[in-house]
């Protein structure tokens, strides 16, 4: 009997993935639900100078340590405890702390590449793609990176145009084709959110977890 329900939430940068994941976490409760951010598995770049780190393409799937993510998802599937790394976006390194996930039944895997890796996809019971206009995503990204990641307006625009857009078109957008549910306008799309909750409840009941 499977004792975990895995949900993948993919989509472009600042599309509203995290907001949906948090909504589900609040709906089902922290005792029953946990979130794994794919971003937490960015490779640790402590060995690089800050100048070198800032030149890296974080919108390329090669920036993700998928081997560690797969290992942790496999452990969760076996009802084992995992320690999710905590990533520092300001320094592009992993901190020394971890977030523990152990007994929750619903595991949300959220990030640009949640639906990208075939091994991760094989664990997912429900696959969601959050589809948001590029202009809206850029506006949100500028606001977020200025406030939380100590970036300049010019650096955000440069990164968006030279890395984010090309990588989105090449690696992220194609994952929409494998989604069970495409949600436009993010968490504000109450019809789609209600459909998602119904789907999760249905799958959960059928898995008897």
C-alpha positions in Angstrom: 0.0 0.0 0.0 1.4 3.4 -0.9 1.5 5.7 2.1 2.4 9.0 0.4 0.6 11.1 -2.2 3.1 13.1 -4.3 2.0 16.3 -6.0 4.2 18.1 -8.5 3.7 21.8 -9.1 5.6 23.2 -12.0 5.6 26.4 -14.1 7.6 29.4 -14.9 9.4 31.7 -12.5 7.0 33.8 -10.3 4.0 32.1 -11.9 2.3 31.4 -8.5 3.6 27.9 -7.7 4.6 28.7 -4.2 1.3 30.4 -3.4 -0.7 27.3 -4.5 1.6 25.0 -2.5 1.1 27.1 0.6 -2.6 27.2 0.1 -2.7 23.4 -0.1 -0.4 23.2 3.0 -2.9 25.4 5.0 -5.9 23.5 3.6 -4.7 20.0 4.5 -2.6 21.1 7.6 1.1 20.8 8.4 0.6 17.4 10.1 -0.7 15.9 6.9 1.1 18.0 4.2 4.7 19.1 3.5 6.4 21.1 0.7 9.7 20.3 -0.9 11.1 23.2 -3.0 13.1 22.0 -5.9 15.2 25.2 -5.4 16.4 23.8 -2.1 18.4 21.3 -4.2 20.4 23.9 -6.1 24.1 22.8 -6.1 26.0 24.3 -3.2 28.4 26.9 -4.8 30.5 27.6 -1.7 33.6 26.6 -3.6 33.1 29.5 -6.1 33.9 33.1 -5.7 30.8 35.4 -5.4 31.6 36.8 -8.8 31.6 33.3 -10.3 28.3 32.4 -8.5 26.5 35.3 -9.9 27.4 34.3 -13.5 25.7 30.9 -13.1 22.5 30.0 -15.0 20.1 29.1 -12.2 17.3 28.6 -14.8 19.0 25.6 -16.3 18.1 22.2 -14.9 21.8 21.4 -14.6 21.8 23.8 -11.6 19.7 21.3 -9.6 21.2 18.4 -7.7 18.6 15.9 -9.0 20.4 12.9 -7.5 19.9 14.2 -4.0 16.3 15.2 -4.7 15.6 11.7 -6.1 17.2 10.1 -3.2 15.1 12.0 -0.7 11.8 11.4 -2.6 12.6 7.7 -2.7 13.2 7.7 1.1 9.9 9.5 1.6 8.1 6.9 -0.6 9.6 4.3 1.8 8.2 6.2 4.8 11.6 7.4 5.9 12.5 10.8 7.3 14.5 13.3 5.2 16.4 16.5 5.8 15.7 19.0 3.1 18.6 21.5 2.5 17.9 25.2 3.1 19.2 27.3 0.2 20.4 30.9 0.6 19.5 32.9 -2.6 21.6 35.8 -1.6 24.8 33.9 -1.4 23.9 31.0 -3.8 24.9 28.5 -1.1 23.3 26.0 1.2 23.0 26.9 4.9 24.0 24.6 7.7 20.3 24.1 8.7 17.7 21.6 7.3 14.0 21.2 7.2 12.8 17.8 8.5 10.0 15.9 6.7 8.9 12.7 8.2 5.3 11.6 8.7 3.2 13.8 6.4 1.1 11.9 3.9 0.9 14.6 1.2 4.2 15.7 -0.3 4.2 18.7 -2.6 7.2 19.1 -4.9 7.3 22.6 -6.1 9.6 24.4 -8.5 10.5 25.2 -12.1 11.6 21.7 -12.7 9.1 19.7 -10.7 7.8 18.1 -13.8 11.1 17.9 -15.7 13.0 14.9 -14.4 11.5 11.6 -15.5 12.4 9.8 -12.3 10.7 12.5 -10.1 7.7 12.4 -12.5 7.3 8.6 -11.9 6.6 9.3 -8.3 4.0 12.0 -8.9 0.3 11.1 -8.4 -0.8 14.5 -9.6 1.1 16.9 -11.9 0.1 20.6 -12.0 1.4 23.3 -14.3 0.8 26.9 -13.3 0.4 29.0 -16.4 0.9 32.8 -16.0 1.6 35.5 -18.5 5.3 36.4 -19.1 4.6 40.1 -18.4 3.0 39.2 -15.0 5.8 36.9 -14.1 8.4 39.5 -14.9 6.6 42.1 -12.8 6.4 39.7 -9.8 10.1 38.7 -10.2 11.3 42.3 -10.2 9.4 43.0 -7.0 10.5 39.7 -5.3 14.2 40.0 -6.2 14.4 43.7 -5.3 12.9 43.0 -1.9 14.2 39.6 -0.9 17.3 38.8 -2.9 19.2 42.1 -3.0 19.3 42.3 -6.8 19.3 45.5 -8.8 16.6 46.3 -11.4 19.1 46.2 -14.3 20.5 42.8 -13.2 17.0 41.3 -12.9 16.0 42.5 -16.4 19.3 41.2 -17.8 18.9 37.8 -16.2 15.3 37.5 -17.2 16.0 38.3 -20.9 19.2 36.3 -21.3 18.6 33.3 -19.1 15.0 33.1 -17.7 13.1 33.4 -21.0 15.3 31.1 -23.1 15.5 28.4 -20.4 11.7 28.7 -19.8 11.0 28.1 -23.4 13.4 25.2 -23.7 12.9 23.4 -20.4 9.9 24.6 -18.4 7.1 25.3 -20.9 7.4 21.8 -22.5 6.6 20.2 -19.1 3.1 21.6 -19.4 2.2 18.8 -21.8 2.5 16.2 -19.0 0.3 18.1 -16.5 -2.9 16.6 -15.2 -4.2 20.0 -14.5 -3.2 23.5 -15.9 -4.0 26.4 -13.6 -4.1 29.8 -15.0 -3.9 32.9 -12.8 -2.5 30.9 -9.9 -4.2 30.7 -6.5 -6.8 33.3 -7.5 -8.3 30.8 -9.9 -10.7 29.4 -7.3 -12.5 27.1 -9.8 -9.2 25.4 -10.6 -8.1 25.3 -7.0 -11.3 23.7 -5.9 -10.9 21.1 -8.8 -7.3 20.4 -7.5 -8.5 19.9 -3.9 -11.2 17.5 -5.2 -8.6 15.6 -7.2 -6.2 15.4 -4.3 -9.0 14.1 -2.0 -10.2 11.6 -4.6 -6.6 10.2 -5.1 -5.9 10.2 -1.4 -9.1 8.2 -0.7 -8.2 5.7 -3.5 -4.7 5.3 -2.1 -6.2 4.7 1.4 -3.8 7.1 3.1 
